[in-house]
Amino acid sequence: MTDVRVYRRPVPTWWWVRKRSYFVFVMRELSSIFVAWLVVYLLMFLYAVGRGATAYEDFLDWASTPWVVALNVVALLFLALHVVTWFILTPQAMLVKLGSRPVPAALVIASQYAALLVVSAIVFWLVVR
Amino acid sequence: MTRRRIEPLVWLMFSGGGVMAAVLLPVLAVLFALALPLGWVSPPDHDHLVSLFGNPLTQLVLTGVFVLMLVHSAHRFRYTLYDGLQVKMKRTIAVLCYGAAAVAALATVLVVWSVG
């Protein structure tokens, strides 16, 4: 009995920096860290709100310091990459049908942006009114 | 074997969290991370925020959405490390990623339901 040994060519760690599409792919996947950070940030915000008016104001002061703003700007850029790529992927991942006809990919993408706008408007109205 | 049965559920939560991160997270992030701290819009008073975030419906939605986004993030980061950055410690990565998501999910429940 001999074991079947399969040769696997090792993949170099930095395989994704050589080609633009590979680089965008890894950046897209890394958006996950920033999604997690933004959830944690929102939890810190809610925690401050729960602790009282002074804690809420202190939190806003802290959140306006340059380092926090810089981090959040970077996080938002990665989030934008997530939004754009996610909306493009949806019609590829699932077939949307209206009756028996498939809905064109462009329409699926456009309706997601419409949903983003509607949800944003509702949240904005709830918070700022 | 249990892991195989859990796998489809994790992918489902990954997709759900991805949708939430694409549709709902941008406005929350822009508002609370930039617009309010930098004074682009005048921050709402504390009382208004307490009544908004202390509402059980808001709390229910936020809990669900945050947990989905955390699972989405953990699942995606797990495969980024494994396939993208070629870190081949499969088990350790999975435990660390989902472990972090579980801790954050617990924090979500505690924090979200403490307002009000």
gemmi code that builds the backbone of each chain (N, CA, C; Angstrom):
import gemmi

chains = {
    "A": [
        ("MET", (0.833, -1.201, 0.000), (0.000, 0.000, 0.000), (0.866, 1.249, 0.000)),
        ("THR", (0.637, 2.092, -0.932), (1.350, 3.372, -0.919), (0.353, 4.518, -0.819)),
        ("ASP", (0.731, 5.488, -0.032), (-0.123, 6.675, 0.073), (-0.030, 7.475, -1.225)),
        ("VAL", (-1.152, 7.999, -1.595), (-1.112, 8.903, -2.744), (-0.679, 10.269, -2.240)),
        ("ARG", (0.418, 10.715, -2.727), (0.872, 12.030, -2.278), (0.635, 13.040, -3.375)),
        ("VAL", (-0.137, 14.024, -3.052), (-0.447, 15.041, -4.043), (0.479, 16.227, -3.828)),
        ("TYR", (1.103, 16.660, -4.880), (1.961, 17.835, -4.742), (1.102, 19.088, -4.854)),
        ("ARG", (1.203, 19.900, -3.829), (0.502, 21.188, -3.895), (1.526, 22.288, -3.951)),
        ("ARG", (1.455, 23.038, -5.020), (2.377, 24.151, -5.134), (2.011, 25.199, -4.095)),
        ("PRO", (2.945, 25.559, -3.200), (2.589, 26.541, -2.177), (2.222, 27.894, -2.805)),
        ("VAL", (1.172, 28.484, -2.277), (0.763, 29.800, -2.784), (1.475, 30.864, -1.962)),
        ("PRO", (2.179, 31.794, -2.601), (2.865, 32.833, -1.817), (1.857, 33.735, -1.098)),
        ("THR", (2.267, 34.229, 0.081), (1.374, 35.057, 0.895), (0.865, 36.280, 0.128)),
        ("TRP", (1.737, 36.849, -0.684), (1.373, 38.121, -1.325), (0.916, 37.941, -2.764)),
        ("TRP", (0.308, 36.787, -3.057), (-0.140, 36.499, -4.429), (-1.097, 37.555, -4.971)),
        ("TRP", (-1.785, 38.253, -4.070), (-2.883, 39.128, -4.504), (-2.450, 40.559, -4.810)),
        ("VAL", (-1.149, 40.882, -4.584), (-0.758, 42.271, -4.853), (-0.336, 42.470, -6.304)),
        ("ARG", (-0.162, 41.362, -7.057), (0.406, 41.500, -8.397), (-0.614, 41.910, -9.451)),
        ("LYS", (-1.875, 41.636, -9.179), (-2.885, 41.936, -10.189), (-3.993, 42.752, -9.548)),
        ("ARG", (-4.472, 43.738, -10.283), (-5.464, 44.665, -9.753), (-6.724, 43.960, -9.264)),
        ("SER", (-7.245, 43.026, -10.070), (-8.493, 42.364, -9.699), (-8.317, 41.515, -8.435)),
        ("TYR", (-7.124, 40.898, -8.281), (-6.861, 40.116, -7.065), (-6.808, 41.037, -5.849)),
        ("PHE", (-6.166, 42.197, -6.054), (-6.028, 43.157, -4.960), (-7.407, 43.650, -4.501)),
        ("VAL", (-8.258, 43.990, -5.473), (-9.610, 44.454, -5.118), (-10.376, 43.350, -4.390)),
        ("PHE", (-10.180, 42.102, -4.834), (-10.838, 40.976, -4.175), (-10.460, 40.902, -2.689)),
        ("VAL", (-9.160, 40.985, -2.412), (-8.731, 40.879, -1.007), (-9.190, 42.105, -0.211)),
        ("MET", (-9.140, 43.293, -0.831), (-9.651, 44.491, -0.139), (-11.135, 44.325, 0.191)),
        ("ARG", (-11.884, 43.780, -0.773), (-13.316, 43.552, -0.562), (-13.544, 42.619, 0.626)),
        ("GLU", (-12.739, 41.559, 0.685), (-12.893, 40.614, 1.795), (-12.484, 41.261, 3.113)),
        ("LEU", (-11.458, 42.141, 3.063), (-11.000, 42.802, 4.295), (-12.011, 43.827, 4.813)),
        ("SER", (-13.005, 44.181, 3.988), (-14.038, 45.096, 4.471), (-14.725, 44.508, 5.707)),
        ("SER", (-14.639, 43.177, 5.853), (-15.269, 42.525, 7.010), (-14.764, 43.077, 8.338)),
        ("ILE", (-13.448, 43.380, 8.412), (-12.911, 43.925, 9.673), (-13.595, 45.248, 10.006)),
        ("PHE", (-13.815, 46.057, 8.958), (-14.350, 47.388, 9.206), (-15.850, 47.341, 9.497)),
        ("VAL", (-16.542, 46.350, 8.932), (-17.937, 46.138, 9.326), (-17.985, 45.832, 10.821)),
        ("ALA", (-17.082, 44.945, 11.270), (-17.043, 44.599, 12.702), (-16.716, 45.837, 13.535)),
        ("TRP", (-15.734, 46.632, 13.090), (-15.370, 47.830, 13.844), (-16.565, 48.788, 13.965)),
        ("LEU", (-17.289, 48.971, 12.851), (-18.409, 49.913, 12.896), (-19.507, 49.415, 13.843)),
        ("VAL", (-19.733, 48.107, 13.896), (-20.707, 47.569, 14.858), (-20.235, 47.857, 16.281)),
        ("VAL", (-18.951, 47.619, 16.543), (-18.401, 47.889, 17.879), (-18.528, 49.376, 18.213)),
        ("TYR", (-18.218, 50.227, 17.226), (-18.328, 51.672, 17.431), (-19.767, 52.059, 17.793)),
        ("LEU", (-20.738, 51.498, 17.040), (-22.143, 51.819, 17.314), (-22.548, 51.323, 18.705)),
        ("LEU", (-21.994, 50.184, 19.121), (-22.283, 49.689, 20.473), (-21.738, 50.642, 21.526)),
        ("MET", (-20.535, 51.185, 21.265), (-19.959, 52.145, 22.216), (-20.836, 53.400, 22.287)),
        ("PHE", (-21.335, 53.815, 21.128), (-22.240, 54.963, 21.083), (-23.492, 54.697, 21.925)),
        ("LEU", (-24.106, 53.514, 21.707), (-25.323, 53.176, 22.449), (-25.053, 53.081, 23.952)),
        ("TYR", (-23.879, 52.521, 24.283), (-23.513, 52.402, 25.691), (-23.442, 53.782, 26.339)),
        ("ALA", (-22.839, 54.727, 25.602), (-22.735, 56.101, 26.118), (-24.124, 56.721, 26.275)),
        ("VAL", (-24.995, 56.511, 25.285), (-26.359, 57.047, 25.377), (-27.066, 56.474, 26.606)),
        ("GLY", (-26.863, 55.163, 26.837), (-27.505, 54.505, 27.979), (-27.016, 55.018, 29.322)),
        ("ARG", (-25.762, 55.540, 29.338), (-25.201, 55.976, 30.619), (-25.621, 57.388, 30.997)),
        ("GLY", (-26.149, 58.147, 30.044), (-26.640, 59.463, 30.415), (-26.167, 60.571, 29.486)),
        ("ALA", (-26.730, 61.773, 29.704), (-26.476, 62.903, 28.810), (-25.000, 63.300, 28.777)),
        ("THR", (-24.333, 63.284, 29.943), (-22.925, 63.687, 29.980), (-22.060, 62.690, 29.214)),
        ("ALA", (-22.303, 61.401, 29.444), (-21.534, 60.367, 28.755), (-21.723, 60.477, 27.246)),
        ("TYR", (-22.951, 60.797, 26.839), (-23.259, 60.972, 25.410), (-22.450, 62.115, 24.816)),
        ("GLU", (-22.394, 63.255, 25.534), (-21.627, 64.383, 25.014), (-20.124, 64.101, 25.005)),
        ("ASP", (-19.651, 63.431, 26.062), (-18.230, 63.046, 26.088), (-17.886, 62.144, 24.913)),
        ("PHE", (-18.809, 61.228, 24.607), (-18.558, 60.306, 23.502), (-18.442, 61.072, 22.185)),
        ("LEU", (-19.345, 62.034, 21.971), (-19.281, 62.824, 20.730), (-17.963, 63.594, 20.635)),
        ("ASP", (-17.475, 64.100, 21.790), (-16.179, 64.790, 21.802), (-15.054, 63.844, 21.399)),
        ("TRP", (-15.079, 62.647, 22.015), (-14.044, 61.649, 21.701), (-14.118, 61.262, 20.229)),
        ("ALA", (-15.333, 61.102, 19.718), (-15.519, 60.660, 18.332), (-15.104, 61.725, 17.328)),
        ("SER", (-14.919, 62.984, 17.784), (-14.509, 64.022, 16.850), (-12.999, 64.253, 16.897)),
        ("THR", (-12.267, 63.452, 17.671), (-10.806, 63.575, 17.673), (-10.260, 62.993, 16.366)),
        ("PRO", (-9.145, 63.586, 15.861), (-8.649, 63.228, 14.523), (-8.465, 61.727, 14.284)),
        ("TRP", (-7.904, 61.001, 15.260), (-7.634, 59.582, 15.034), (-8.912, 58.783, 14.843)),
        ("VAL", (-9.912, 59.095, 15.642), (-11.179, 58.358, 15.530), (-11.848, 58.692, 14.208)),
        ("VAL", (-11.819, 59.991, 13.840), (-12.416, 60.394, 12.566), (-11.698, 59.691, 11.413)),
        ("ALA", (-10.348, 59.672, 11.466), (-9.566, 59.040, 10.394), (-9.934, 57.557, 10.275)),
        ("LEU", (-9.992, 56.883, 11.415), (-10.341, 55.458, 11.405), (-11.724, 55.240, 10.802)),
        ("ASN", (-12.666, 56.097, 11.198), (-14.030, 55.934, 10.691), (-14.147, 56.271, 9.203)),
        ("VAL", (-13.326, 57.228, 8.740), (-13.338, 57.531, 7.302), (-12.832, 56.312, 6.516)),
        ("VAL", (-11.717, 55.723, 6.996), (-11.199, 54.510, 6.339), (-12.256, 53.404, 6.363)),
        ("ALA", (-12.896, 53.234, 7.524), (-13.927, 52.199, 7.649), (-15.050, 52.436, 6.652)),
        ("LEU", (-15.431, 53.702, 6.473), (-16.512, 54.006, 5.532), (-16.108, 53.758, 4.076)),
        ("LEU", (-14.824, 54.002, 3.760), (-14.359, 53.699, 2.396), (-14.463, 52.195, 2.127)),
        ("PHE", (-14.029, 51.383, 3.102), (-14.151, 49.930, 2.949), (-15.615, 49.510, 2.881)),
        ("LEU", (-16.454, 50.181, 3.672), (-17.879, 49.850, 3.644), (-18.473, 50.169, 2.267)),
        ("ALA", (-18.019, 51.289, 1.662), (-18.500, 51.633, 0.320), (-18.113, 50.539, -0.676)),
        ("LEU", (-16.886, 50.019, -0.533), (-16.450, 48.918, -1.404), (-17.356, 47.701, -1.210)),
        ("HIS", (-17.712, 47.436, 0.052), (-18.622, 46.318, 0.333), (-19.972, 46.530, -0.345)),
        ("VAL", (-20.517, 47.743, -0.212), (-21.838, 48.035, -0.768), (-21.835, 47.811, -2.284)),
        ("VAL", (-20.871, 48.448, -2.960), (-20.829, 48.371, -4.423), (-20.676, 46.915, -4.885)),
        ("THR", (-19.708, 46.197, -4.288), (-19.453, 44.824, -4.750), (-20.600, 43.893, -4.375)),
        ("TRP", (-21.210, 44.130, -3.207), (-22.316, 43.265, -2.774), (-23.506, 43.402, -3.731)),
        ("PHE", (-23.821, 44.638, -4.097), (-24.946, 44.871, -5.001), (-24.688, 44.253, -6.376)),
        ("ILE", (-23.428, 44.299, -6.828), (-23.095, 43.693, -8.129), (-23.223, 42.172, -8.055)),
        ("LEU", (-22.844, 41.608, -6.900), (-22.854, 40.142, -6.763), (-24.253, 39.560, -6.663)),
        ("THR", (-25.201, 40.337, -6.113), (-26.532, 39.775, -5.858), (-27.166, 39.122, -7.100)),
        ("PRO", (-27.243, 39.846, -8.254), (-27.870, 39.182, -9.408), (-27.076, 37.985, -9.916)),
        ("GLN", (-25.763, 37.896, -9.560), (-24.989, 36.721, -9.969), (-25.249, 35.548, -9.040)),
        ("ALA", (-25.564, 35.862, -7.778), (-25.747, 34.793, -6.788), (-27.156, 34.229, -6.831)),
        ("MET", (-28.129, 35.057, -7.208), (-29.492, 34.530, -7.269), (-30.236, 35.054, -8.483)),
        ("LEU", (-31.143, 34.191, -8.977), (-31.938, 34.560, -10.144), (-33.252, 35.140, -9.644)),
        ("VAL", (-33.460, 36.441, -9.892), (-34.704, 37.079, -9.469), (-35.701, 36.990, -10.612)),
        ("LYS", (-36.884, 36.487, -10.305), (-37.889, 36.340, -11.361), (-39.123, 37.157, -11.046)),
        ("LEU", (-39.706, 37.717, -12.095), (-40.976, 38.408, -11.945), (-41.954, 37.631, -12.822)),
        ("GLY", (-42.846, 36.870, -12.197), (-43.644, 35.928, -12.969), (-42.725, 34.829, -13.462)),
        ("SER", (-42.640, 34.635, -14.773), (-41.731, 33.614, -15.282), (-40.488, 34.238, -15.912)),
        ("ARG", (-40.464, 35.575, -15.941), (-39.337, 36.238, -16.596), (-38.249, 36.607, -15.608)),
        ("PRO", (-36.994, 36.340, -15.961), (-35.901, 36.786, -15.090), (-35.764, 38.312, -15.144)),
        ("VAL", (-35.538, 38.899, -13.985), (-35.340, 40.349, -13.922), (-33.907, 40.661, -14.354)),
        ("PRO", (-33.707, 41.637, -15.251), (-32.345, 41.962, -15.695), (-31.449, 42.370, -14.529)),
        ("ALA", (-30.175, 41.999, -14.624), (-29.219, 42.263, -13.545), (-29.170, 43.740, -13.183)),
        ("ALA", (-29.204, 44.599, -14.196), (-29.105, 46.041, -13.940), (-30.260, 46.523, -13.065)),
        ("LEU", (-31.431, 45.920, -13.270), (-32.597, 46.320, -12.489), (-32.467, 45.857, -11.040)),
        ("VAL", (-31.916, 44.635, -10.862), (-31.684, 44.127, -9.501), (-30.717, 45.053, -8.764)),
        ("ILE", (-29.653, 45.460, -9.458), (-28.657, 46.350, -8.843), (-29.296, 47.697, -8.507)),
        ("ALA", (-30.053, 48.248, -9.452), (-30.674, 49.560, -9.233), (-31.651, 49.516, -8.059)),
        ("SER", (-32.423, 48.430, -7.954), (-33.411, 48.379, -6.872), (-32.743, 48.273, -5.505)),
        ("GLN", (-31.536, 47.701, -5.471), (-30.824, 47.665, -4.187), (-30.381, 49.060, -3.768)),
        ("TYR", (-29.928, 49.852, -4.753), (-29.570, 51.239, -4.421), (-30.802, 52.018, -3.962)),
        ("ALA", (-31.956, 51.713, -4.595), (-33.201, 52.359, -4.172), (-33.508, 51.998, -2.722)),
        ("ALA", (-33.332, 50.705, -2.372), (-33.565, 50.263, -0.990), (-32.620, 50.983, -0.034)),
        ("LEU", (-31.361, 51.112, -0.440), (-30.372, 51.820, 0.391), (-30.830, 53.249, 0.656)),
        ("LEU", (-31.324, 53.922, -0.390), (-31.779, 55.309, -0.236), (-32.985, 55.409, 0.701)),
        ("VAL", (-33.970, 54.526, 0.493), (-35.176, 54.562, 1.322), (-34.829, 54.305, 2.789)),
        ("VAL", (-34.044, 53.243, 3.034), (-33.661, 52.916, 4.415), (-32.891, 54.075, 5.047)),
        ("SER", (-31.949, 54.666, 4.272), (-31.165, 55.783, 4.809), (-32.063, 56.954, 5.184)),
        ("ALA", (-33.028, 57.259, 4.311), (-33.932, 58.382, 4.582), (-34.751, 58.124, 5.850)),
        ("ILE", (-35.255, 56.884, 6.006), (-36.053, 56.562, 7.195), (-35.218, 56.705, 8.468)),
        ("VAL", (-34.005, 56.140, 8.445), (-33.150, 56.212, 9.635), (-32.799, 57.660, 9.952)),
        ("PHE", (-32.449, 58.416, 8.909), (-32.097, 59.814, 9.107), (-33.265, 60.566, 9.757)),
        ("TRP", (-34.478, 60.304, 9.257), (-35.664, 60.977, 9.791), (-35.902, 60.574, 11.245)),
        ("LEU", (-35.741, 59.277, 11.540), (-35.964, 58.808, 12.915), (-34.994, 59.454, 13.896)),
        ("VAL", (-33.727, 59.618, 13.471), (-32.702, 60.089, 14.403), (-32.706, 61.612, 14.521)),
        ("VAL", (-32.834, 62.304, 13.402), (-32.549, 63.744, 13.405), (-33.782, 64.629, 13.511)),
        ("ARG", (-34.953, 64.104, 13.278), (-36.143, 64.982, 13.264), (-36.273, 65.795, 14.552)),
    ],
    "B": [
        ("MET", (-19.390, 16.133, 12.368), (-20.619, 16.117, 11.582), (-21.511, 17.326, 11.882)),
        ("THR", (-21.552, 17.696, 13.178), (-22.381, 18.855, 13.516), (-21.925, 20.083, 12.746)),
        ("ARG", (-20.598, 20.147, 12.508), (-20.074, 21.308, 11.820), (-20.675, 21.422, 10.432)),
        ("ARG", (-20.836, 20.274, 9.761), (-21.428, 20.271, 8.414), (-22.864, 20.791, 8.462)),
        ("ARG", (-23.591, 20.444, 9.508), (-24.986, 20.869, 9.552), (-25.092, 22.360, 9.855)),
        ("ILE", (-24.070, 22.885, 10.545), (-24.091, 24.302, 10.896), (-23.666, 25.172, 9.712)),
        ("GLU", (-22.832, 24.625, 8.855), (-22.267, 25.391, 7.737), (-23.321, 26.154, 6.902)),
        ("PRO", (-24.432, 25.512, 6.452), (-25.424, 26.268, 5.670), (-26.025, 27.443, 6.446)),
        ("LEU", (-26.240, 27.246, 7.746), (-26.797, 28.314, 8.580), (-25.846, 29.507, 8.623)),
        ("VAL", (-24.544, 29.207, 8.763), (-23.554, 30.286, 8.808), (-23.539, 31.056, 7.489)),
        ("TRP", (-23.632, 30.327, 6.376), (-23.660, 31.007, 5.069), (-24.903, 31.864, 4.929)),
        ("LEU", (-26.023, 31.369, 5.452), (-27.270, 32.134, 5.405), (-27.125, 33.436, 6.202)),
        ("MET", (-26.528, 33.306, 7.405), (-26.331, 34.497, 8.234), (-25.310, 35.433, 7.590)),
        ("PHE", (-24.313, 34.845, 6.912), (-23.334, 35.658, 6.170), (-24.052, 36.530, 5.140)),
        ("SER", (-24.970, 35.919, 4.382), (-25.699, 36.672, 3.355), (-26.593, 37.735, 3.974)),
        ("GLY", (-27.336, 37.346, 5.005), (-28.218, 38.299, 5.676), (-27.433, 39.481, 6.225)),
        ("GLY", (-26.322, 39.182, 6.872), (-25.473, 40.235, 7.426), (-24.877, 41.105, 6.342)),
        ("GLY", (-24.556, 40.485, 5.200), (-24.016, 41.249, 4.078), (-25.025, 42.246, 3.547)),
        ("VAL", (-26.286, 41.813, 3.464), (-27.350, 42.711, 3.009), (-27.520, 43.863, 3.999)),
        ("MET", (-27.548, 43.532, 5.289), (-27.711, 44.565, 6.326), (-26.544, 45.557, 6.290)),
        ("ALA", (-25.320, 45.031, 6.134), (-24.138, 45.902, 6.090), (-24.173, 46.802, 4.867)),
        ("ALA", (-24.845, 46.347, 3.791), (-24.885, 47.144, 2.567), (-26.026, 48.156, 2.584)),
        ("VAL", (-27.147, 47.799, 3.223), (-28.336, 48.647, 3.121), (-28.524, 49.545, 4.350)),
        ("LEU", (-28.241, 49.018, 5.532), (-28.528, 49.767, 6.760), (-27.286, 50.382, 7.422)),
        ("LEU", (-26.152, 49.667, 7.354), (-24.964, 50.159, 8.063), (-24.447, 51.511, 7.543)),
        ("PRO", (-24.464, 51.762, 6.207), (-23.909, 53.046, 5.755), (-24.532, 54.263, 6.433)),
        ("VAL", (-25.859, 54.321, 6.509), (-26.487, 55.506, 7.101), (-26.168, 55.595, 8.596)),
        ("LEU", (-26.150, 54.450, 9.297), (-25.814, 54.469, 10.726), (-24.385, 54.972, 10.920)),
        ("ALA", (-23.468, 54.472, 10.080), (-22.060, 54.842, 10.226), (-21.849, 56.318, 9.895)),
        ("VAL", (-22.430, 56.785, 8.787), (-22.245, 58.192, 8.415), (-22.823, 59.110, 9.488)),
        ("LEU", (-24.024, 58.776, 9.964), (-24.668, 59.613, 10.979), (-23.869, 59.644, 12.278)),
        ("PHE", (-23.632, 58.453, 12.860), (-23.098, 58.409, 14.222), (-21.577, 58.513, 14.289)),
        ("ALA", (-20.885, 58.200, 13.162), (-19.425, 58.280, 13.209), (-18.902, 59.609, 12.661)),
        ("LEU", (-19.660, 60.249, 11.765), (-19.151, 61.499, 11.195), (-20.109, 62.675, 11.404)),
        ("ALA", (-21.347, 62.532, 10.945), (-22.248, 63.696, 10.914), (-22.508, 64.285, 12.299)),
        ("LEU", (-22.785, 63.448, 13.300), (-23.058, 63.989, 14.636), (-21.786, 64.478, 15.339)),
        ("PRO", (-20.710, 63.661, 15.400), (-19.509, 64.142, 16.099), (-18.922, 65.402, 15.457)),
        ("LEU", (-18.979, 65.517, 14.121), (-18.367, 66.659, 13.451), (-19.335, 67.823, 13.275)),
        ("GLY", (-20.575, 67.633, 13.748), (-21.530, 68.728, 13.724), (-22.101, 69.063, 12.361)),
        ("TRP", (-22.055, 68.090, 11.401), (-22.674, 68.332, 10.088), (-24.180, 68.498, 10.256)),
        ("VAL", (-24.744, 67.689, 11.150), (-26.123, 67.940, 11.578), (-26.050, 68.099, 13.094)),
        ("SER", (-26.907, 68.979, 13.644), (-26.797, 69.207, 15.081), (-27.252, 67.944, 15.819)),
        ("PRO", (-26.428, 67.453, 16.757), (-26.750, 66.206, 17.453), (-28.110, 66.299, 18.151)),
        ("PRO", (-28.961, 65.272, 17.995), (-30.256, 65.271, 18.676), (-30.062, 65.233, 20.190)),
        ("ASP", (-31.042, 65.756, 20.945), (-30.825, 65.722, 22.399), (-30.909, 64.295, 22.922)),
        ("HIS", (-30.304, 64.166, 24.084), (-30.158, 62.860, 24.708), (-31.503, 62.179, 24.922)),
        ("ASP", (-32.508, 62.963, 25.352), (-33.834, 62.386, 25.621), (-34.425, 61.701, 24.391)),
        ("HIS", (-34.259, 62.378, 23.239), (-34.799, 61.813, 22.005), (-34.128, 60.470, 21.684)),
        ("LEU", (-32.795, 60.432, 21.852), (-32.072, 59.192, 21.545), (-32.466, 58.075, 22.502)),
        ("VAL", (-32.678, 58.435, 23.788), (-33.080, 57.411, 24.758), (-34.446, 56.836, 24.385)),
        ("SER", (-35.375, 57.712, 23.961), (-36.698, 57.187, 23.618), (-36.644, 56.373, 22.323)),
        ("LEU", (-35.746, 56.768, 21.391), (-35.604, 56.001, 20.145), (-34.953, 54.640, 20.401)),
        ("PHE", (-33.807, 54.649, 21.101), (-33.060, 53.405, 21.300), (-33.573, 52.593, 22.490)),
        ("GLY", (-34.426, 53.189, 23.292), (-35.035, 52.443, 24.386), (-36.327, 51.757, 23.969)),
        ("ASN", (-36.770, 52.038, 22.743), (-37.975, 51.399, 22.219), (-37.694, 49.919, 21.906)),
        ("PRO", (-38.513, 49.002, 22.463), (-38.252, 47.568, 22.267), (-38.170, 47.151, 20.798)),
        ("LEU", (-38.926, 47.821, 19.935), (-38.877, 47.478, 18.509), (-37.499, 47.811, 17.928)),
        ("THR", (-36.997, 49.028, 18.257), (-35.643, 49.398, 17.829), (-34.630, 48.402, 18.374)),
        ("GLN", (-34.799, 48.047, 19.654), (-33.832, 47.151, 20.286), (-33.826, 45.780, 19.622)),
        ("LEU", (-35.026, 45.293, 19.273), (-35.143, 43.998, 18.614), (-34.445, 44.028, 17.256)),
        ("VAL", (-34.741, 45.089, 16.475), (-34.146, 45.213, 15.142), (-32.628, 45.321, 15.249)),
        ("LEU", (-32.145, 46.198, 16.160), (-30.696, 46.395, 16.284), (-29.993, 45.114, 16.707)),
        ("THR", (-30.599, 44.373, 17.657), (-29.985, 43.124, 18.094), (-29.828, 42.173, 16.909)),
        ("GLY", (-30.918, 41.964, 16.162), (-30.867, 41.059, 15.015), (-29.855, 41.497, 13.972)),
        ("VAL", (-29.915, 42.781, 13.622), (-29.043, 43.311, 12.578), (-27.571, 43.242, 13.000)),
        ("PHE", (-27.273, 43.639, 14.230), (-25.877, 43.633, 14.688), (-25.319, 42.214, 14.720)),
        ("VAL", (-26.112, 41.263, 15.238), (-25.618, 39.886, 15.321), (-25.361, 39.330, 13.916)),
        ("LEU", (-26.288, 39.596, 12.987), (-26.078, 39.141, 11.600), (-24.793, 39.735, 11.019)),
        ("MET", (-24.579, 41.029, 11.240), (-23.390, 41.666, 10.678), (-22.114, 41.116, 11.315)),
        ("LEU", (-22.180, 40.778, 12.602), (-21.004, 40.219, 13.271), (-20.665, 38.837, 12.706)),
        ("VAL", (-21.694, 38.010, 12.477), (-21.447, 36.682, 11.892), (-20.905, 36.839, 10.468)),
        ("HIS", (-21.518, 37.753, 9.712), (-21.046, 38.052, 8.351), (-19.553, 38.374, 8.369)),
        ("SER", (-19.204, 39.293, 9.269), (-17.834, 39.755, 9.351), (-16.869, 38.629, 9.742)),
        ("ALA", (-17.245, 37.855, 10.758), (-16.379, 36.772, 11.244), (-16.172, 35.729, 10.151)),
        ("HIS", (-17.259, 35.378, 9.465), (-17.203, 34.350, 8.439), (-16.322, 34.793, 7.269)),
        ("ARG", (-16.508, 36.040, 6.875), (-15.734, 36.544, 5.748), (-14.264, 36.688, 6.115)),
        ("PHE", (-13.981, 37.175, 7.322), (-12.595, 37.365, 7.739), (-11.885, 36.022, 7.857)),
        ("ARG", (-12.629, 35.009, 8.286), (-12.077, 33.662, 8.384), (-11.535, 33.211, 7.032)),
        ("TYR", (-12.318, 33.418, 5.976), (-11.872, 32.990, 4.654), (-10.849, 33.940, 4.047)),
        ("THR", (-10.857, 35.204, 4.483), (-9.813, 36.126, 4.034), (-8.460, 35.648, 4.531)),
        ("LEU", (-8.410, 35.261, 5.806), (-7.151, 34.779, 6.365), (-6.718, 33.488, 5.688)),
        ("TYR", (-7.680, 32.595, 5.474), (-7.351, 31.266, 4.965), (-6.981, 31.290, 3.481)),
        ("ASP", (-7.849, 31.852, 2.653), (-7.611, 31.859, 1.207), (-6.775, 33.048, 0.763)),
        ("GLY", (-7.074, 34.226, 1.350), (-6.409, 35.437, 0.899), (-4.996, 35.529, 1.426)),
        ("LEU", (-4.866, 35.528, 2.741), (-3.560, 35.771, 3.342), (-2.805, 34.479, 3.635)),
        ("GLN", (-3.373, 33.340, 3.196), (-2.679, 32.047, 3.271), (-2.253, 31.651, 4.680)),
        ("VAL", (-3.075, 32.020, 5.668), (-2.821, 31.539, 7.029), (-3.540, 30.196, 7.140)),
        ("LYS", (-2.778, 29.107, 7.280), (-3.395, 27.792, 7.121), (-3.768, 27.099, 8.441)),
        ("MET", (-3.831, 27.850, 9.526), (-4.246, 27.227, 10.794), (-5.767, 27.223, 10.853)),
        ("LYS", (-6.355, 26.306, 10.104), (-7.789, 26.311, 9.855), (-8.634, 26.393, 11.125)),
        ("ARG", (-8.343, 25.488, 12.071), (-9.176, 25.372, 13.264), (-9.045, 26.605, 14.160)),
        ("THR", (-7.792, 27.004, 14.389), (-7.533, 28.172, 15.247), (-8.254, 29.406, 14.716)),
        ("ILE", (-8.156, 29.606, 13.392), (-8.798, 30.773, 12.778), (-10.302, 30.753, 13.005)),
        ("ALA", (-10.912, 29.575, 12.755), (-12.363, 29.467, 12.916), (-12.767, 29.769, 14.357)),
        ("VAL", (-12.034, 29.184, 15.315), (-12.373, 29.396, 16.727), (-12.242, 30.871, 17.095)),
        ("LEU", (-11.137, 31.504, 16.652), (-10.917, 32.914, 16.989), (-11.988, 33.811, 16.369)),
        ("CYS", (-12.294, 33.575, 15.074), (-13.256, 34.444, 14.381), (-14.654, 34.311, 14.975)),
        ("TYR", (-15.141, 33.071, 15.067), (-16.499, 32.902, 15.590), (-16.548, 33.207, 17.086)),
        ("GLY", (-15.447, 32.961, 17.789), (-15.388, 33.295, 19.213), (-15.541, 34.794, 19.425)),
        ("ALA", (-14.801, 35.568, 18.622), (-14.895, 37.025, 18.724), (-16.316, 37.489, 18.404)),
        ("ALA", (-16.917, 36.867, 17.378), (-18.282, 37.246, 17.008), (-19.255, 36.915, 18.144)),
        ("ALA", (-19.047, 35.778, 18.811), (-19.934, 35.386, 19.913), (-19.828, 36.369, 21.071)),
        ("VAL", (-18.582, 36.765, 21.401), (-18.380, 37.738, 22.483), (-19.065, 39.066, 22.137)),
        ("ALA", (-18.866, 39.503, 20.885), (-19.480, 40.764, 20.460), (-21.006, 40.659, 20.422)),
        ("ALA", (-21.526, 39.478, 20.081), (-22.981, 39.294, 20.062), (-23.545, 39.405, 21.486)),
        ("LEU", (-22.806, 38.829, 22.450), (-23.224, 38.936, 23.855), (-23.210, 40.400, 24.298)),
        ("ALA", (-22.136, 41.109, 23.919), (-22.049, 42.537, 24.244), (-23.206, 43.301, 23.608)),
        ("THR", (-23.580, 42.909, 22.382), (-24.702, 43.559, 21.695), (-25.979, 43.451, 22.519)),
        ("VAL", (-26.286, 42.213, 22.958), (-27.505, 42.007, 23.746), (-27.467, 42.863, 25.009)),
        ("LEU", (-26.315, 42.842, 25.704), (-26.209, 43.581, 26.967), (-26.357, 45.086, 26.745)),
        ("VAL", (-25.662, 45.612, 25.738), (-25.660, 47.063, 25.529), (-26.999, 47.544, 24.975)),
        ("VAL", (-27.490, 46.863, 23.914), (-28.707, 47.342, 23.252), (-29.894, 47.381, 24.221)),
        ("TRP", (-29.992, 46.364, 25.066), (-31.155, 46.306, 25.966), (-30.947, 47.071, 27.264)),
        ("SER", (-29.768, 47.741, 27.408), (-29.535, 48.513, 28.632), (-30.012, 49.957, 28.468)),
        ("VAL", (-30.298, 50.364, 27.211), (-30.723, 51.748, 26.986), (-32.195, 51.903, 27.379)),
        ("GLY", (-32.489, 53.032, 28.020), (-33.895, 53.303, 28.313), (-34.302, 53.003, 29.745)),
    ],
}
model = gemmi.Model(1)
for chain_id, residues in chains.items():
    chain = gemmi.Chain(chain_id)
    for i, (resn, *xyz) in enumerate(residues, 1):
        res = gemmi.Residue()
        res.name, res.seqid = resn, gemmi.SeqId(i, " ")
        for name, pos in zip(("N", "CA", "C"), xyz):
            atom = gemmi.Atom()
            atom.name, atom.element = name, gemmi.Element(name[0])
            atom.pos, atom.b_iso = gemmi.Position(*pos), 0.0
            res.add_atom(atom)
        chain.add_residue(res)
    model.add_chain(chain)
structure = gemmi.Structure()
structure.add_model(model)
structure.setup_entities()
